[in-house]
Amino acid sequence: MARPRCSILVAILTLLAGGVSAAPFGINYEADTPEKLGCESIKSNFYRCKTLPAMHPDMEYYVIQYEPTVGFCMIKGVGINISDNRFGYKTQALTDRVADQVKRKYGTPQKLDYLKTGSIWDEPEDWMMGIKIQERSYAYLWSPSPPIEGIEGIIVGAHALDAETGYVNVEFHTPRTDECDAAADSSASEAF
């Protein structure tokens, strides 16, 4: 009888250890830092990474919010540029595809697809310009409760550089995001 209990205990400990350290794009919460990952600082607590341990083919680079006293707070994949048309069909399709991939691990999201009231960009051929000037939103949101493997919020969203170039971002937030923001504010206030 002692053997099955031991196996169950090992299985539980393995799950707990994996749940604590696993993060998107192969980051290990306990062992990694932006420096170890080869990322460069772009501003206080934010780092740009050309590569991460688990790369996504539709991401051009990654941005990490990290505070040494807090840990990882946000991990973002910034998508490759998509040559599209004014209707944004390719940008929408890639956003949907990336959201479907995230859904496999984190469950069903809330979909946002709306145009701000009063926007002049209300014709189908204005879709990309609406996205570019942030009068249109096309995104998927997750708020796993309890957090899944240290992630409490996810956004997969469409973005546009101009009327014919789009991209998709996927952003993961940990429960430490507010702590990172507070640490950054505290650090910035030291300038005064």
C-alpha positions in Angstrom: 0.0 0.0 0.0 2.9 2.4 0.6 3.9 2.2 -3.1 0.7 3.8 -4.6 0.8 6.6 -2.0 4.4 7.3 -3.0 3.5 7.4 -6.7 0.6 9.7 -6.1 2.8 12.0 -4.0 5.5 12.1 -6.7 2.8 12.9 -9.3 1.4 15.7 -7.2 4.8 17.2 -6.6 5.7 17.0 -10.2 2.5 18.8 -11.2 3.0 21.5 -8.5 6.6 22.1 -9.6 5.7 22.3 -13.2 2.8 24.7 -12.5 5.1 27.1 -10.6 8.0 27.3 -13.0 6.4 26.9 -16.5 5.7 30.1 -18.4 4.9 31.1 -22.0 7.6 30.9 -24.7 9.6 28.4 -22.5 10.6 30.9 -19.8 11.4 29.3 -16.4 10.2 31.7 -13.7 12.7 30.5 -11.1 15.8 30.1 -13.2 15.6 32.7 -15.9 16.2 36.5 -15.9 16.2 38.8 -18.9 20.0 38.8 -18.8 20.2 35.0 -18.8 17.7 35.0 -21.8 20.0 37.5 -23.7 17.4 40.3 -23.7 18.3 44.0 -23.8 16.9 46.7 -21.6 14.6 49.1 -23.5 13.4 51.1 -20.4 13.0 50.6 -16.7 11.8 47.0 -16.1 11.2 46.3 -19.8 13.4 44.1 -22.0 13.3 43.2 -25.7 14.3 39.7 -26.6 15.1 38.5 -30.1 14.7 34.9 -29.0 13.3 32.9 -26.2 13.5 29.2 -25.3 10.3 28.4 -27.2 9.8 30.5 -30.3 6.5 31.1 -32.1 6.8 31.3 -35.9 4.4 34.3 -36.1 6.3 36.4 -33.5 9.2 38.7 -34.6 10.5 39.5 -31.1 9.4 39.5 -27.5 9.0 42.1 -24.7 9.3 41.1 -21.0 8.4 43.2 -18.0 10.6 42.1 -15.2 11.5 43.5 -11.8 14.4 41.9 -9.9 12.6 42.1 -6.6 9.3 40.8 -8.0 10.1 38.5 -11.0 8.3 38.2 -14.3 5.2 40.3 -14.7 4.4 40.4 -18.4 5.6 38.4 -21.4 4.6 39.6 -24.9 5.1 38.2 -28.3 5.2 40.9 -31.0 4.0 39.6 -34.3 5.7 39.7 -37.7 4.3 42.2 -40.3 1.5 40.9 -42.4 1.0 42.3 -45.9 -2.8 42.7 -46.0 -5.5 44.8 -47.7 -7.7 47.5 -46.2 -10.3 44.9 -45.2 -7.8 43.2 -42.9 -8.7 39.7 -43.8 -5.2 38.2 -43.2 -4.7 40.1 -40.0 -8.1 38.9 -38.7 -7.3 35.3 -39.8 -3.9 35.3 -38.0 -5.4 36.8 -34.9 -8.0 34.0 -34.9 -5.4 31.3 -35.5 -3.1 32.5 -32.6 -6.1 32.8 -30.3 -7.1 29.2 -31.2 -3.6 28.1 -30.3 -3.7 29.9 -26.9 -7.2 28.5 -26.3 -5.8 24.9 -26.3 -4.0 25.6 -23.1 -6.0 28.4 -21.4 -9.6 27.6 -22.4 -12.3 29.6 -24.1 -11.7 33.4 -24.3 -13.9 36.4 -24.5 -13.9 37.9 -28.0 -13.9 41.6 -28.6 -14.8 42.9 -32.0 -16.2 46.4 -32.0 -15.9 49.9 -33.4 -16.1 53.0 -31.2 -19.4 54.9 -31.5 -19.1 57.8 -33.9 -16.0 56.5 -35.7 -15.8 57.5 -39.4 -13.9 54.3 -40.1 -17.1 52.2 -40.3 -17.0 50.7 -43.8 -15.6 47.2 -44.3 -12.7 48.6 -46.3 -11.8 50.8 -43.3 -11.1 47.9 -41.0 -7.3 48.3 -40.9 -7.4 52.1 -40.4 -9.9 51.6 -37.6 -7.4 49.2 -36.0 -4.4 51.5 -36.6 -6.0 54.5 -34.9 -7.5 52.4 -32.1 -11.1 53.1 -33.0 -11.7 49.5 -33.7 -10.7 46.5 -31.5 -10.3 42.9 -32.5 -9.0 40.8 -29.7 -9.4 37.8 -27.5 -9.2 38.0 -23.7 -8.6 35.4 -21.0 -8.7 35.8 -17.2 -8.1 32.3 -15.9 -9.2 31.9 -12.3 -7.2 30.5 -10.6 -4.2 31.5 -12.7 -2.9 28.7 -15.0 0.8 28.1 -14.6 1.3 31.6 -13.2 -0.8 33.4 -15.8 -3.8 35.5 -14.8 -4.5 37.5 -17.9 -3.9 37.0 -21.7 -4.6 39.3 -24.7 -4.3 38.2 -28.3 -5.0 41.3 -30.4 -4.8 42.6 -34.0 -2.7 45.7 -34.7 -2.0 47.8 -37.8 1.0 49.9 -38.9 -1.0 51.3 -41.8 -3.9 50.5 -44.1 -2.1 47.5 -45.6 0.2 46.2 -42.9 -1.0 44.4 -39.8 0.4 42.2 -37.0 -0.7 40.2 -34.0 0.5 40.5 -30.4 0.0 37.9 -27.7 0.5 39.2 -24.1 0.6 37.2 -20.9 0.2 38.8 -17.5 1.2 37.3 -14.1 -0.4 38.1 -10.8 2.7 40.3 -10.2 2.0 42.9 -12.9 0.7 45.5 -10.3 3.9 44.9 -8.2 6.1 45.5 -11.2 4.2 48.7 -12.1 4.5 50.0 -8.4 8.3 49.2 -8.4 8.7 51.1 -11.7 6.8 54.1 -10.3 8.9 54.0 -7.1 12.1 53.9 -9.2 11.0 56.7 -11.4 10.1 58.9 -8.4 13.7 58.7 -7.3 14.6 61.1 -10.2 12.8 63.9 -8.3 
